[in-house]
Amino acid sequence: MIGFAVRRLGWALLTAFVASVLAFVLFWTIPNVDPAYKLGGERHGTERSRERATDLYGLDDPLPVQYVRLMKGIIGGDVSCFYGCGNLRRAFFDALPVTISLVFGAAVIAIGLGVGLGLVCVRNRGRLLDRVISTGAVAAYSVPSLVLAAVMWTFLSYRWQVFPLDGYTPLTENPLEWAYHLLLPWIAAAIPFAGAYVQVVRSALLDSIDEEWVRTARAKGLSEKQVLRRHVLRNALISPISLCGLDFSHAFGGFILRRGDLRPPRDRHPDRAHARGLRPSAWRCGWRSWW
């Protein structure tokens, strides 16, 4: 058992190393992409700002030297974001509470909808309600969270003012305001995942519902609701739980948020980076990061 764990850990470290090398090489060797131009303010930059970016980030050093320096900074936590978000360690811990709030809330909604609607489909299999829910689940899974979030924010926040336009309240300060500000992001992030869970749960339930032990449970006088909830669902959740684990890790990698990211881009103002000739901070992509 220990040997197996050591081998898996070794392969994981090797995979991470190879992935980091490939990402680094691809990032710095893409044709027609000059890091000094990107980090020096792009079209707003000057030759002086590009030279400063080159000196600041060591862009004129050999690639192996740059890679080793970057890895040391990442492992030691002493590396700054290229896009003005400051020290990555501080930015990570600043984003962690908001990210955890969004991921866990969206996960609860997605799993609840997926399992609940999957049970409804199986209880009404072959009927109109089953087909409607299945079609809606496919449509929900096909819509990107970014598009869904933009539409929901436009109508529910901007036009109808049902939800706040921006902002974040920590859970420890006001739980109701915390949930109120995160409800719209929760729904937008959860609906595509819920669409996938409906299909997976429905298929898993249908695979188990005609087993002999299910017929035995019915023969003992249990109602269809009891058979589905107490027996079939428990045995059919193996595949959905595995999928939830993968989606959970994916969500943590996809939703890295800071408090300042919870506002639309037109309400953001670039910091003084342009005055320094360097690239402005992450305000330009914060709205995309939210969702």
GUMARVEX-891656 format. One record per residue: residue in three letters; x, y, z of N, C-alpha, C in turn. Coordinates in nm, 3 decimals. Example, Ala and Ser with C-alpha at 12.3 -4.5 7.8 and 13.67 -1.06 7.14 Angstrom:
<tormis>
   rest       nxx       nyy       nzz      caxx      cayy      cazz       cxx       cyy       czz
    ALA     1.319    -0.569     0.780     1.230    -0.450     0.780     1.320    -0.330     0.780
    SER     1.285    -0.225     0.708     1.367    -0.106     0.714     1.290     0.003     0.787
</tormis>
This chain:
<tormis>
   rest       nxx       nyy       nzz      caxx      cayy      cazz       cxx       cyy       czz
    MET     0.083    -0.120     0.000     0.000     0.000     0.000     0.086     0.126     0.000
    ILE     0.191     0.125     0.087     0.280     0.241     0.092     0.355     0.257    -0.039
    GLY     0.399     0.143    -0.096     0.470     0.149    -0.224     0.382     0.203    -0.334
    PHE     0.256     0.162    -0.335     0.162     0.213    -0.436     0.144     0.364    -0.422
    ALA     0.127     0.410    -0.297     0.109     0.554    -0.274     0.233     0.632    -0.317
    VAL     0.351     0.577    -0.288     0.476     0.646    -0.327     0.487     0.654    -0.479
    ARG     0.454     0.544    -0.547     0.459     0.545    -0.694     0.361     0.646    -0.752
    ARG     0.240     0.650    -0.699     0.143     0.746    -0.750     0.187     0.890    -0.724
    LEU     0.244     0.914    -0.607     0.293     1.048    -0.576     0.408     1.085    -0.669
    GLY     0.497     0.990    -0.697     0.606     1.017    -0.789     0.557     1.050    -0.928
    TRP     0.461     0.973    -0.978     0.405     1.003    -1.109     0.333     1.137    -1.111
    ALA     0.268     1.170    -1.001     0.200     1.299    -0.993     0.300     1.414    -0.999
    LEU     0.411     1.401    -0.927     0.514     1.505    -0.930     0.577     1.515    -1.069
    LEU     0.602     1.400    -1.132     0.658     1.403    -1.267     0.561     1.468    -1.366
    THR     0.433     1.436    -1.354     0.334     1.497    -1.442     0.326     1.648    -1.422
    ALA     0.330     1.691    -1.295     0.328     1.834    -1.267     0.451     1.904    -1.324
    PHE     0.567     1.839    -1.313     0.690     1.898    -1.367     0.683     1.911    -1.519
    VAL     0.641     1.806    -1.585     0.631     1.810    -1.732     0.530     1.914    -1.776
    ALA     0.416     1.920    -1.707     0.314     2.019    -1.743     0.365     2.161    -1.722
    SER     0.441     2.184    -1.614     0.494     2.318    -1.591     0.596     2.357    -1.697
    VAL     0.678     2.262    -1.737     0.777     2.292    -1.842     0.708     2.322    -1.974
    LEU     0.609     2.240    -2.011     0.538     2.263    -2.136     0.465     2.397    -2.135
    ALA     0.397     2.427    -2.025     0.326     2.555    -2.016     0.422     2.673    -2.025
    PHE     0.534     2.661    -1.956     0.632     2.770    -1.959     0.688     2.789    -2.100
    VAL     0.727     2.680    -2.163     0.785     2.690    -2.298     0.685     2.745    -2.398
    LEU     0.561     2.695    -2.392     0.459     2.743    -2.484     0.429     2.891    -2.462
    PHE     0.424     2.931    -2.335     0.391     3.070    -2.305     0.498     3.165    -2.357
    TRP     0.624     3.127    -2.344     0.731     3.218    -2.380     0.779     3.203    -2.523
    THR     0.733     3.102    -2.595     0.781     3.080    -2.732     0.671     3.088    -2.835
    ILE     0.552     3.136    -2.799     0.445     3.150    -2.897     0.486     3.253    -3.001
    PRO     0.475     3.222    -3.129     0.513     3.319    -3.231     0.430     3.447    -3.223
    ASN     0.494     3.557    -3.254     0.430     3.689    -3.260     0.382     3.737    -3.123
    VAL     0.433     3.680    -3.016     0.398     3.725    -2.882     0.526     3.768    -2.812
    ASP     0.538     3.895    -2.784     0.654     3.951    -2.716     0.616     3.978    -2.571
    PRO     0.672     3.902    -2.475     0.635     3.926    -2.334     0.665     4.068    -2.290
    ALA     0.773     4.126    -2.340     0.805     4.264    -2.301     0.697     4.360    -2.349
    TYR     0.642     4.333    -2.466     0.533     4.417    -2.517     0.408     4.401    -2.432
    LYS     0.376     4.275    -2.394     0.257     4.250    -2.314     0.271     4.311    -2.175
    LEU     0.386     4.289    -2.112     0.406     4.334    -1.976     0.443     4.481    -1.967
    GLY     0.478     4.539    -2.080     0.518     4.679    -2.082     0.408     4.774    -2.118
    GLY     0.284     4.730    -2.112     0.172     4.820    -2.136     0.103     4.802    -2.269
    GLU     0.148     4.702    -2.351     0.090     4.678    -2.483     0.093     4.807    -2.565
    ARG    -0.021     4.843    -2.623    -0.021     4.959    -2.712    -0.007     5.091    -2.635
    HIS    -0.031     5.086    -2.505    -0.015     5.207    -2.424     0.127     5.225    -2.373
    GLY     0.210     5.123    -2.392     0.345     5.129    -2.341     0.440     5.202    -2.432
    THR     0.560     5.221    -2.381     0.666     5.288    -2.456     0.789     5.197    -2.455
    GLU     0.890     5.238    -2.530     1.013     5.160    -2.530     1.074     5.155    -2.390
    ARG     1.062     5.264    -2.317     1.117     5.267    -2.182     1.042     5.170    -2.091
    SER     0.908     5.166    -2.102     0.831     5.074    -2.018     0.860     4.929    -2.054
    ARG     0.884     4.901    -2.181     0.917     4.764    -2.223     1.056     4.725    -2.173
    GLU     1.149     4.819    -2.178     1.282     4.790    -2.124     1.275     4.767    -1.973
    ARG     1.191     4.843    -1.905     1.175     4.825    -1.762     1.114     4.689    -1.731
    ALA     1.014     4.647    -1.809     0.955     4.515    -1.790     1.057     4.405    -1.814
    THR     1.142     4.423    -1.916     1.246     4.324    -1.945     1.342     4.310    -1.828
    ASP     1.384     4.423    -1.771     1.475     4.418    -1.657     1.405     4.365    -1.532
    LEU     1.279     4.404    -1.512     1.208     4.365    -1.391     1.183     4.215    -1.386
    TYR     1.144     4.155    -1.498     1.111     4.013    -1.503     1.222     3.927    -1.560
    GLY     1.336     3.986    -1.592     1.447     3.908    -1.644     1.417     3.840    -1.775
    LEU     1.350     3.911    -1.865     1.307     3.849    -1.991     1.422     3.825    -2.088
    ASP     1.538     3.887    -2.062     1.653     3.866    -2.150     1.742     3.752    -2.103
    ASP     1.706     3.686    -1.992     1.782     3.570    -1.945     1.746     3.447    -2.027
    PRO     1.833     3.345    -2.028     1.798     3.220    -2.097     1.673     3.157    -2.036
    LEU     1.599     3.082    -2.120     1.475     3.022    -2.074     1.492     2.930    -1.953
    PRO     1.596     2.844    -1.947     1.612     2.762    -1.826     1.629     2.845    -1.699
    VAL     1.701     2.956    -1.710     1.719     3.042    -1.593     1.586     3.104    -1.553
    GLN     1.508     3.148    -1.649     1.378     3.206    -1.619     1.285     3.102    -1.556
    TYR     1.290     2.979    -1.607     1.203     2.874    -1.553     1.238     2.843    -1.407
    VAL     1.367     2.827    -1.379     1.409     2.796    -1.242     1.372     2.909    -1.148
    ARG     1.391     3.034    -1.192     1.357     3.148    -1.108     1.207     3.153    -1.080
    LEU     1.127     3.124    -1.183     0.982     3.125    -1.165     0.937     3.014    -1.071
    MET     0.991     2.893    -1.085     0.953     2.783    -0.998     0.993     2.809    -0.854
    LYS     1.112     2.867    -0.833     1.153     2.902    -0.697     1.057     3.003    -0.636
    GLY     1.016     3.100    -0.716     0.923     3.199    -0.665     0.788     3.140    -0.633
    ILE     0.739     3.047    -0.717     0.608     2.986    -0.693     0.612     2.897    -0.569
    ILE     0.717     2.814    -0.557     0.726     2.724    -0.442     0.746     2.803    -0.313
    GLY     0.828     2.906    -0.319     0.853     2.986    -0.201     0.746     3.089    -0.172
    GLY     0.655     3.110    -0.264     0.550     3.208    -0.246     0.594     3.351    -0.267
    ASP     0.713     3.370    -0.322     0.766     3.504    -0.342     0.769     3.536    -0.491
    VAL     0.652     3.541    -0.550     0.641     3.575    -0.691     0.519     3.663    -0.709
    SER     0.531     3.759    -0.797     0.423     3.854    -0.820     0.355     3.824    -0.951
    CYS     0.227     3.857    -0.958     0.148     3.836    -1.079     0.193     3.933    -1.187
    PHE     0.200     3.886    -1.309     0.239     3.971    -1.421     0.135     4.079    -1.449
    TYR     0.012     4.061    -1.403    -0.097     4.150    -1.442    -0.139     4.243    -1.329
    GLY    -0.050     4.265    -1.234    -0.073     4.369    -1.136    -0.154     4.328    -1.015
    CYS    -0.175     4.197    -0.992    -0.253     4.155    -0.876    -0.166     4.138    -0.752
    GLY    -0.039     4.172    -0.761     0.048     4.170    -0.645     0.107     4.034    -0.619
    ASN     0.151     4.013    -0.496     0.210     3.886    -0.455     0.107     3.775    -0.466
    LEU     0.147     3.663    -0.528     0.052     3.555    -0.555     0.005     3.488    -0.427
    ARG     0.092     3.477    -0.328     0.049     3.414    -0.203    -0.059     3.497    -0.135
    ARG    -0.035     3.629    -0.128    -0.137     3.714    -0.066    -0.264     3.717    -0.149
    ALA    -0.247     3.721    -0.283    -0.366     3.720    -0.369    -0.444     3.591    -0.354
    PHE    -0.373     3.479    -0.337    -0.440     3.350    -0.322    -0.522     3.345    -0.194
    PHE    -0.462     3.384    -0.082    -0.533     3.378     0.045    -0.643     3.485     0.053
    ASP    -0.626     3.594    -0.022    -0.733     3.693    -0.029    -0.852     3.640    -0.109
    ALA    -0.822     3.559    -0.211    -0.929     3.505    -0.295    -0.993     3.381    -0.237
    LEU    -0.923     3.312    -0.146    -0.970     3.182    -0.100    -1.109     3.185    -0.034
    PRO    -1.139     3.277     0.058    -1.273     3.276     0.120    -1.386     3.296     0.019
    VAL    -1.365     3.388    -0.078    -1.468     3.413    -0.178    -1.484     3.291    -0.268
    THR    -1.373     3.231    -0.306    -1.378     3.114    -0.394    -1.447     2.997    -0.325
    ILE    -1.413     2.972    -0.199    -1.477     2.863    -0.126    -1.627     2.888    -0.114
    SER    -1.666     3.010    -0.086    -1.808     3.042    -0.074    -1.881     3.015    -0.205
    LEU    -1.823     3.056    -0.316    -1.887     3.035    -0.445    -1.894     2.888    -0.482
    VAL    -1.783     2.815    -0.464    -1.778     2.675    -0.507    -1.871     2.588    -0.424
    PHE    -1.869     2.604    -0.292    -1.953     2.520    -0.208    -2.101     2.550    -0.229
    GLY    -2.136     2.677    -0.240    -2.276     2.711    -0.264    -2.325     2.659    -0.397
    ALA    -2.245     2.676    -0.503    -2.283     2.625    -0.634    -2.291     2.473    -0.634
    ALA    -2.201     2.407    -0.559    -2.203     2.261    -0.554    -2.330     2.210    -0.488
    VAL    -2.373     2.274    -0.381    -2.496     2.232    -0.313    -2.617     2.246    -0.406
    ILE    -2.624     2.357    -0.478    -2.737     2.378    -0.569    -2.732     2.278    -0.684
    ALA    -2.613     2.258    -0.742    -2.600     2.168    -0.857    -2.634     2.024    -0.819
    ILE    -2.581     1.978    -0.706    -2.608     1.840    -0.664    -2.754     1.822    -0.626
    GLY    -2.810     1.920    -0.556    -2.951     1.910    -0.519    -3.041     1.905    -0.640
    LEU    -3.018     1.994    -0.737    -3.100     1.992    -0.859    -3.077     1.866    -0.939
    GLY    -2.952     1.823    -0.952    -2.922     1.706    -1.033    -2.986     1.580    -0.978
    VAL    -2.971     1.558    -0.847    -3.028     1.436    -0.787    -3.180     1.444    -0.784
    GLY    -3.234     1.560    -0.745    -3.380     1.572    -0.738    -3.448     1.555    -0.872
    LEU    -3.398     1.625    -0.974    -3.459     1.613    -1.106    -3.433     1.476    -1.168
    GLY    -3.318     1.415    -1.135    -3.293     1.279    -1.184    -3.394     1.180    -1.128
    LEU    -3.428     1.194    -1.001    -3.530     1.108    -0.941    -3.667     1.131    -1.005
    VAL    -3.699     1.258    -1.032    -3.827     1.288    -1.097    -3.833     1.223    -1.235
    CYS    -3.723     1.230    -1.308    -3.720     1.168    -1.441    -3.743     1.017    -1.434
    VAL    -3.679     0.951    -1.338    -3.693     0.806    -1.328    -3.835     0.768    -1.285
    ARG    -3.892     0.843    -1.193    -4.030     0.813    -1.150    -4.130     0.836    -1.262
    ASN    -4.096     0.922    -1.358    -4.186     0.951    -1.470    -4.121     0.910    -1.603
    ARG    -4.040     0.804    -1.601    -3.965     0.765    -1.720    -4.059     0.731    -1.835
    GLY    -4.021     0.783    -1.951    -4.100     0.761    -2.070    -4.214     0.857    -2.089
    ARG    -4.243     0.940    -1.991    -4.354     1.034    -2.000    -4.304     1.171    -2.046
    LEU    -4.398     1.263    -2.059    -4.365     1.396    -2.108    -4.272     1.470    -2.013
    LEU    -4.297     1.456    -1.882    -4.213     1.527    -1.785    -4.068     1.480    -1.792
    ASP    -4.048     1.353    -1.812    -3.913     1.299    -1.826    -3.844     1.360    -1.947
    ARG    -3.913     1.368    -2.059    -3.852     1.423    -2.180    -3.824     1.573    -2.165
    VAL    -3.915     1.644    -2.099    -3.894     1.788    -2.081    -3.773     1.815    -1.993
    ILE    -3.762     1.743    -1.881    -3.649     1.765    -1.791    -3.518     1.723    -1.858
    SER    -3.519     1.613    -1.930    -3.397     1.568    -1.998    -3.353     1.669    -2.104
    THR    -3.448     1.721    -2.179    -3.413     1.822    -2.280    -3.361     1.949    -2.215
    GLY    -3.427     1.992    -2.107    -3.379     2.110    -2.036    -3.241     2.090    -1.977
    ALA    -3.212     1.969    -1.929    -3.080     1.941    -1.873    -2.972     1.949    -1.980
    VAL    -3.000     1.896    -2.097    -2.903     1.906    -2.207    -2.880     2.051    -2.246
    ALA    -2.987     2.129    -2.253    -2.974     2.270    -2.287    -2.895     2.345    -2.181
    ALA    -2.921     2.317    -2.052    -2.849     2.384    -1.944    -2.701     2.350    -1.947
    TYR    -2.670     2.225    -1.975    -2.530     2.184    -1.981    -2.458     2.245    -2.100
    SER    -2.532     2.278    -2.205    -2.471     2.333    -2.327    -2.443     2.482    -2.317
    VAL    -2.504     2.550    -2.222    -2.486     2.695    -2.210    -2.367     2.722    -2.119
    PRO    -2.265     2.795    -2.164    -2.151     2.827    -2.077    -2.195     2.914    -1.959
    SER    -2.131     2.896    -1.846    -2.163     2.976    -1.729    -2.143     3.124    -1.755
    LEU    -2.043     3.157    -1.836    -2.016     3.298    -1.866    -2.135     3.363    -1.936
    VAL    -2.191     3.294    -2.035    -2.305     3.349    -2.108    -2.427     3.357    -2.017
    LEU    -2.452     3.251    -1.942    -2.566     3.251    -1.851    -2.553     3.360    -1.746
    ALA    -2.433     3.378    -1.694    -2.412     3.481    -1.593    -2.435     3.620    -1.649
    ALA    -2.387     3.644    -1.771    -2.405     3.776    -1.830    -2.553     3.808    -1.853
    VAL    -2.629     3.709    -1.899    -2.772     3.730    -1.922    -2.845     3.752    -1.790
    MET    -2.813     3.671    -1.690    -2.881     3.684    -1.561    -2.847     3.817    -1.495
    TRP    -2.720     3.856    -1.503    -2.682     3.984    -1.442    -2.751     4.100    -1.512
    THR    -2.761     4.093    -1.646    -2.822     4.203    -1.721    -2.967     4.224    -1.681
    PHE    -3.042     4.115    -1.670    -3.184     4.129    -1.642    -3.213     4.134    -1.491
    LEU    -3.158     4.042    -1.414    -3.194     4.031    -1.273    -3.126     4.136    -1.186
    SER    -3.010     4.182    -1.225    -2.938     4.282    -1.145    -2.948     4.421    -1.203
    TYR    -2.917     4.434    -1.332    -2.907     4.567    -1.391    -3.044     4.628    -1.422
    ARG    -3.132     4.548    -1.485    -3.261     4.603    -1.528    -3.367     4.594    -1.418
    TRP    -3.384     4.476    -1.361    -3.492     4.456    -1.265    -3.447     4.479    -1.121
    GLN    -3.318     4.483    -1.097    -3.260     4.511    -0.965    -3.311     4.417    -0.857
    VAL    -3.326     4.291    -0.894    -3.363     4.189    -0.796    -3.243     4.152    -0.710
    PHE    -3.126     4.148    -0.771    -3.002     4.115    -0.702    -2.908     4.235    -0.710
    PRO    -2.811     4.243    -0.620    -2.717     4.356    -0.622    -2.629     4.352    -0.746
    LEU    -2.584     4.469    -0.788    -2.498     4.479    -0.905    -2.360     4.421    -0.878
    ASP    -2.308     4.440    -0.759    -2.174     4.392    -0.728    -2.161     4.380    -0.578
    GLY    -2.039     4.352    -0.535    -2.010     4.348    -0.393    -2.004     4.209    -0.335
    TYR    -1.942     4.200    -0.217    -1.931     4.073    -0.144    -1.927     4.105     0.004
    THR    -2.006     4.034     0.082    -2.009     4.048     0.227    -1.960     3.919     0.290
    PRO    -1.858     3.924     0.374    -1.809     3.800     0.438    -1.918     3.733     0.521
    LEU    -1.909     3.602     0.529    -2.007     3.523     0.603    -2.009     3.561     0.751
    THR    -1.893     3.593     0.805    -1.885     3.625     0.947    -1.947     3.760     0.981
    GLU    -1.961     3.847     0.883    -2.017     3.980     0.910    -2.169     3.979     0.904
    ASN    -2.224     3.920     0.798    -2.369     3.916     0.782    -2.405     3.798     0.693
    PRO    -2.449     3.686     0.750    -2.480     3.568     0.669    -2.587     3.593     0.563
    LEU    -2.688     3.673     0.595    -2.794     3.698     0.498    -2.742     3.778     0.379
    GLU    -2.664     3.882     0.405    -2.606     3.959     0.296    -2.506     3.876     0.216
    TRP    -2.434     3.789     0.286    -2.341     3.698     0.218    -2.414     3.611     0.116
    ALA    -2.523     3.550     0.159    -2.601     3.465     0.068    -2.670     3.546    -0.041
    TYR    -2.716     3.665    -0.006    -2.786     3.750    -0.103    -2.694     3.792    -0.216
    HIS    -2.570     3.829    -0.185    -2.476     3.872    -0.288    -2.423     3.756    -0.371
    LEU    -2.424     3.635    -0.316    -2.369     3.520    -0.388    -2.475     3.434    -0.455
    LEU    -2.603     3.462    -0.431    -2.707     3.375    -0.486    -2.705     3.372    -0.639
    LEU    -2.692     3.488    -0.701    -2.690     3.491    -0.848    -2.567     3.420    -0.904
    PRO    -2.445     3.444    -0.853    -2.331     3.365    -0.899    -2.347     3.217    -0.873
    TRP    -2.405     3.180    -0.759    -2.429     3.038    -0.731    -2.515     2.975    -0.839
    ILE    -2.624     3.040    -0.874    -2.717     2.984    -0.972    -2.650     2.973    -1.109
    ALA    -2.580     3.080    -1.149    -2.516     3.080    -1.280    -2.408     2.973    -1.290
    ALA    -2.334     2.952    -1.182    -2.229     2.850    -1.185    -2.285     2.710    -1.172
    ALA    -2.400     2.694    -1.105    -2.452     2.561    -1.076    -2.534     2.501    -1.189
    ILE    -2.604     2.582    -1.266    -2.698     2.529    -1.364    -2.631     2.439    -1.468
    PRO    -2.517     2.477    -1.530    -2.455     2.383    -1.624    -2.415     2.251    -1.560
    PHE    -2.360     2.255    -1.437    -2.325     2.131    -1.369    -2.449     2.049    -1.335
    ALA    -2.555     2.116    -1.295    -2.679     2.045    -1.264    -2.734     1.973    -1.387
    GLY    -2.722     2.036    -1.504    -2.767     1.971    -1.626    -2.694     1.840    -1.652
    ALA    -2.564     1.839    -1.623    -2.488     1.715    -1.641    -2.527     1.611    -1.537
    TYR    -2.547     1.655    -1.411    -2.581     1.561    -1.306    -2.717     1.496    -1.329
    VAL    -2.811     1.570    -1.385    -2.942     1.511    -1.414    -2.927     1.391    -1.507
    GLN    -2.848     1.407    -1.612    -2.831     1.297    -1.707    -2.757     1.180    -1.644
    VAL    -2.654     1.208    -1.566    -2.576     1.100    -1.504    -2.658     1.026    -1.400
    VAL    -2.728     1.099    -1.315    -2.811     1.035    -1.213    -2.923     0.955    -1.276
    ARG    -2.986     1.010    -1.377    -3.095     0.939    -1.445    -3.045     0.808    -1.505
    SER    -2.931     0.812    -1.574    -2.878     0.690    -1.635    -2.839     0.587    -1.530
    ALA    -2.776     0.634    -1.420    -2.737     0.541    -1.314    -2.858     0.477    -1.248
    LEU    -2.963     0.555    -1.226    -3.084     0.500    -1.167    -3.152     0.399    -1.259
    LEU    -3.158     0.430    -1.386    -3.222     0.338    -1.481    -3.144     0.208    -1.494
    ASP    -3.010     0.215    -1.477    -2.930     0.092    -1.483    -2.955     0.001    -1.363
    SER    -2.996     0.061    -1.250    -3.013    -0.018    -1.128    -3.158    -0.053    -1.097
    ILE    -3.251     0.012    -1.162    -3.390     0.001    -1.119    -3.453    -0.134    -1.152
    ASP    -3.395    -0.208    -1.246    -3.451    -0.337    -1.283    -3.369    -0.454    -1.228
    GLU    -3.281    -0.427    -1.132    -3.202    -0.535    -1.072    -3.292    -0.624    -0.985
    GLU    -3.244    -0.743    -0.956    -3.324    -0.838    -0.879    -3.350    -0.788    -0.737
    TRP    -3.252    -0.725    -0.675    -3.272    -0.679    -0.538    -3.376    -0.567    -0.531
    VAL    -3.394    -0.494    -0.644    -3.497    -0.391    -0.648    -3.635    -0.457    -0.656
    ARG    -3.644    -0.560    -0.737    -3.772    -0.632    -0.745    -3.806    -0.698    -0.613
    THR    -3.704    -0.744    -0.541    -3.728    -0.803    -0.410    -3.781    -0.698    -0.312
    ALA    -3.726    -0.577    -0.318    -3.774    -0.470    -0.231    -3.919    -0.435    -0.262
    ARG    -3.953    -0.433    -0.390    -4.094    -0.406    -0.426    -4.184    -0.519    -0.378
    ALA    -4.136    -0.643    -0.389    -4.217    -0.758    -0.349    -4.244    -0.758    -0.199
    LYS    -4.157    -0.692    -0.122    -4.178    -0.686     0.024    -4.279    -0.580     0.063
    GLY    -4.331    -0.507    -0.035    -4.435    -0.410    -0.007    -4.390    -0.267     0.004
    LEU    -4.264    -0.237    -0.026    -4.216    -0.100    -0.021    -4.274    -0.019    -0.135
    SER    -4.304     0.106    -0.108    -4.356     0.193    -0.214    -4.245     0.227    -0.312
    GLU    -4.286     0.277    -0.429    -4.187     0.313    -0.531    -4.096     0.425    -0.483
    LYS    -4.150     0.517    -0.406    -4.067     0.625    -0.352    -3.963     0.571    -0.256
    GLN    -3.999     0.479    -0.170    -3.904     0.420    -0.076    -3.799     0.338    -0.148
    VAL    -3.841     0.267    -0.251    -3.745     0.186    -0.327    -3.641     0.275    -0.393
    LEU    -3.686     0.385    -0.454    -3.593     0.474    -0.523    -3.499     0.544    -0.426
    ARG    -3.553     0.598    -0.318    -3.471     0.679    -0.227    -3.381     0.596    -0.138
    ARG    -3.434     0.486    -0.082    -3.358     0.412     0.017    -3.267     0.307    -0.042
    HIS    -3.300     0.257    -0.160    -3.225     0.145    -0.215    -3.156     0.180    -0.348
    VAL    -3.234     0.222    -0.446    -3.176     0.244    -0.579    -3.080     0.363    -0.579
    LEU    -3.121     0.472    -0.518    -3.039     0.593    -0.521    -2.904     0.571    -0.454
    ARG    -2.902     0.504    -0.340    -2.776     0.482    -0.269    -2.677     0.403    -0.353
    ASN    -2.724     0.305    -0.425    -2.634     0.224    -0.507    -2.600     0.288    -0.641
    ALA    -2.683     0.382    -0.683    -2.660     0.443    -0.815    -2.576     0.570    -0.808
    LEU    -2.540     0.615    -0.688    -2.468     0.741    -0.676    -2.316     0.728    -0.689
    ILE    -2.267     0.608    -0.719    -2.122     0.591    -0.730    -2.065     0.673    -0.844
    SER    -2.123     0.663    -0.962    -2.075     0.740    -1.077    -2.096     0.890    -1.059
    PRO    -2.214     0.936    -1.014    -2.230     1.079    -0.991    -2.132     1.137    -0.889
    ILE    -2.101     1.062    -0.783    -2.006     1.111    -0.682    -1.868     1.127    -0.742
    SER    -1.828     1.033    -0.827    -1.699     1.046    -0.895    -1.695     1.169    -0.984
    LEU    -1.805     1.193    -1.054    -1.812     1.311    -1.140    -1.810     1.439    -1.057
    CYS    -1.875     1.437    -0.942    -1.875     1.555    -0.854    -1.734     1.587    -0.807
    GLY    -1.656     1.484    -0.776    -1.519     1.508    -0.734    -1.437     1.576    -0.841
    LEU    -1.452     1.532    -0.965    -1.379     1.595    -1.076    -1.427     1.739    -1.098
    ASP    -1.558     1.759    -1.094    -1.611     1.894    -1.114    -1.572     1.987    -1.000
    PHE    -1.562     1.932    -0.880    -1.525     2.014    -0.764    -1.384     2.071    -0.782
    SER    -1.291     1.985    -0.822    -1.154     2.034    -0.845    -1.150     2.131    -0.962
    HIS    -1.228     2.103    -1.066    -1.233     2.194    -1.181    -1.288     2.329    -1.140
    ALA    -1.391     2.330    -1.057    -1.450     2.456    -1.014    -1.352     2.539    -0.931
    PHE    -1.275     2.472    -0.845    -1.177     2.546    -0.766    -1.071     2.609    -0.854
    GLY    -1.035     2.543    -0.964    -0.938     2.601    -1.055    -0.996     2.709    -1.144
    GLY    -1.128     2.704    -1.164    -1.190     2.800    -1.255    -1.243     2.924    -1.189
    PHE    -1.272     2.918    -1.058    -1.328     3.033    -0.988    -1.229     3.079    -0.881
    ILE    -1.133     3.159    -0.922    -1.039     3.219    -0.829    -1.073     3.366    -0.820
    LEU    -1.134     3.407    -0.711    -1.195     3.538    -0.702    -1.141     3.619    -0.586
    ARG    -1.139     3.746    -0.607    -1.113     3.840    -0.499    -1.237     3.925    -0.479
    ARG    -1.241     3.997    -0.370    -1.357     4.080    -0.346    -1.376     4.180    -0.459
    GLY    -1.267     4.235    -0.508    -1.276     4.336    -0.612    -1.322     4.282    -0.745
    ASP    -1.322     4.148    -0.760    -1.368     4.091    -0.886    -1.519     4.087    -0.897
    LEU    -1.590     4.106    -0.786    -1.736     4.094    -0.788    -1.800     4.226    -0.826
    ARG    -1.763     4.275    -0.941    -1.829     4.394    -0.995    -1.811     4.394    -1.146
    PRO    -1.905     4.454    -1.220    -1.897     4.455    -1.364    -1.781     4.541    -1.412
    PRO    -1.731     4.515    -1.533    -1.610     4.582    -1.579    -1.628     4.731    -1.600
    ARG    -1.746     4.777    -1.635    -1.759     4.919    -1.663    -1.755     5.003    -1.536
    ASP    -1.770     4.937    -1.418    -1.758     5.009    -1.292    -1.616     5.007    -1.238
    ARG    -1.525     4.944    -1.311    -1.387     4.936    -1.267    -1.307     5.052    -1.324
    HIS    -1.206     5.087    -1.254    -1.119     5.195    -1.301    -0.976     5.147    -1.296
    PRO    -0.902     5.164    -1.403    -0.764     5.118    -1.403    -0.684     5.193    -1.297
    ASP    -0.591     5.122    -1.237    -0.508     5.187    -1.138    -0.404     5.276    -1.207
    ARG    -0.302     5.310    -1.138    -0.206     5.404    -1.191    -0.098     5.338    -1.274
    ALA    -0.126     5.215    -1.317    -0.024     5.145    -1.393     0.006     5.214    -1.525
    HIS    -0.097     5.272    -1.589    -0.072     5.340    -1.715     0.022     5.458    -1.694
    ALA     0.008     5.524    -1.580     0.097     5.637    -1.554     0.240     5.590    -1.539
    ARG     0.258     5.465    -1.492     0.392     5.410    -1.479     0.437     5.344    -1.608
    GLY     0.345     5.331    -1.705     0.380     5.267    -1.831     0.372     5.118    -1.828
    LEU     0.320     5.059    -1.718     0.307     4.915    -1.709     0.162     4.876    -1.725
    ARG     0.140     4.745    -1.738     0.006     4.695    -1.766    -0.085     4.719    -1.645
    PRO    -0.212     4.757    -1.667    -0.304     4.779    -1.555    -0.336     4.648    -1.486
    SER    -0.401     4.660    -1.372    -0.426     4.542    -1.289    -0.537     4.456    -1.347
    ALA    -0.578     4.356    -1.267    -0.670     4.253    -1.317    -0.812     4.302    -1.331
    TRP    -0.837     4.432    -1.320    -0.975     4.481    -1.334    -1.031     4.450    -1.471
    ARG    -0.946     4.433    -1.572    -0.993     4.413    -1.709    -1.058     4.278    -1.727
    CYS    -1.017     4.180    -1.647    -1.073     4.046    -1.665    -1.147     3.998    -1.541
    GLY    -1.175     4.087    -1.447    -1.239     4.045    -1.324    -1.380     3.992    -1.344
    TRP    -1.457     4.056    -1.431    -1.595     4.010    -1.455    -1.596     3.871    -1.515
    ARG    -1.501     3.843    -1.604    -1.494     3.709    -1.660    -1.455     3.608    -1.551
    SER    -1.368     3.650    -1.458    -1.327     3.559    -1.352    -1.443     3.529    -1.257
    TRP    -1.532     3.628    -1.236    -1.641     3.607    -1.142    -1.717     3.480    -1.177
    TRP    -1.752     3.467    -1.303    -1.839     3.357    -1.341    -1.760     3.239    -1.393
</tormis>
